[in-house]
Amino acid sequence: MNMQDLLKIARSIVNNVIQAVKQQASAIQDQVTAPIRTWVQKVLGGIWKGDGANRFVQEMTNEIVKELELLVLSLFNLGSLVGDAGNIMDQAGNETTQIANGLFDVFHSIVNF
């Protein structure tokens, strides 16, 4: 197994990590945040009235949903940073290959001189 094969495997792993992070962020949005927003809309629509209802809407909107949105943003940022790291890894691998090929050419020219 050569360096390029290892880099391909590493890139595949990086891509899988990015995909998993994005899936988790989407799951939070779809399975947690969206239902909370639905409940808030139902309360605002009059299904529940009074001080408890007002407090529920306030806490869900200003605290819970806000924190969930920050979590989702953090996950998307993490995915982006992992992608950036993968790009750096790819660039380093390409540069290393170019250097190694250059050294091979130099040694080859010396041996065949």
C-alpha positions in Angstrom: 0.0 0.0 0.0 1.5 3.3 -1.0 1.1 6.8 0.2 -1.7 7.7 -2.3 -3.7 4.7 -1.2 -3.4 5.7 2.5 -4.5 9.3 1.6 -7.5 8.0 -0.3 -8.5 5.9 2.8 -8.0 8.9 5.0 -10.0 11.2 2.7 -12.8 8.6 2.7 -12.8 8.6 6.5 -12.8 12.4 6.6 -15.8 12.5 4.2 -17.6 9.9 6.4 -17.1 12.0 9.5 -18.4 15.1 7.7 -21.5 13.3 6.6 -22.1 11.9 10.1 -21.8 15.4 11.6 -24.2 16.8 9.1 -26.7 14.0 9.7 -26.6 14.7 13.5 -27.2 18.4 12.9 -30.1 17.6 10.6 -31.5 15.1 13.1 -31.5 17.8 15.9 -33.3 20.2 13.6 -35.9 17.6 12.4 -36.5 15.6 15.5 -36.0 18.1 18.3 -36.2 21.7 17.2 -39.0 21.4 14.7 -41.4 19.6 17.1 -40.7 22.2 19.8 -41.5 25.0 17.4 -44.7 23.2 16.5 -45.7 23.0 20.2 -44.9 26.7 20.6 -47.1 27.6 17.6 -49.9 25.5 19.1 -49.6 27.3 22.4 -49.5 30.7 20.6 -52.6 29.5 18.7 -54.5 29.2 22.0 -54.3 25.5 22.8 -53.0 26.5 26.3 -53.4 29.9 27.9 -52.2 31.7 31.0 -49.0 32.4 32.7 -47.7 28.8 32.3 -48.3 29.0 28.6 -46.5 32.3 28.3 -43.6 31.0 30.3 -43.5 27.8 28.2 -43.3 29.9 25.0 -40.7 32.2 26.4 -38.4 29.4 27.7 -38.8 27.2 24.6 -38.2 30.2 22.2 -35.5 32.1 24.1 -33.7 29.3 25.8 -34.2 25.8 24.4 -34.6 26.5 20.7 -31.8 29.1 20.8 -29.4 26.6 22.4 -30.4 23.9 19.9 -29.7 26.3 17.0 -26.3 27.1 18.5 -25.6 23.4 18.7 -26.7 22.8 15.1 -24.5 25.7 14.0 -21.6 24.3 16.0 -22.0 20.9 14.3 -22.1 22.4 10.8 -19.0 24.4 11.7 -17.3 21.3 13.0 -18.1 19.6 9.7 -16.6 22.5 7.8 -13.5 22.4 9.9 -13.0 18.7 9.4 -13.4 19.3 5.7 -10.7 22.0 5.9 -8.4 19.6 7.7 -9.1 17.0 5.0 -8.1 19.6 2.3 -4.9 20.4 4.1 -4.2 16.6 4.4 -4.8 16.3 0.6 -2.5 19.2 -0.2 0.2 17.9 2.1 -0.1 14.4 0.5 0.2 16.0 -3.0 3.2 18.1 -2.0 4.9 15.1 -0.4 4.3 13.0 -3.5 5.7 15.8 -5.7 8.8 16.1 -3.5 9.3 12.3 -3.5 8.9 12.1 -7.2 11.4 15.0 -7.6 13.9 13.1 -5.4 13.3 9.9 -7.4 14.1 11.8 -10.6 17.3 13.2 -9.1 18.5 9.8 -7.9 17.5 8.3 -11.2 19.5 10.8 -13.2 22.5 10.3 -10.9 22.4 6.5 -11.3 21.9 6.7 -15.1 24.5 9.4 -15.5 
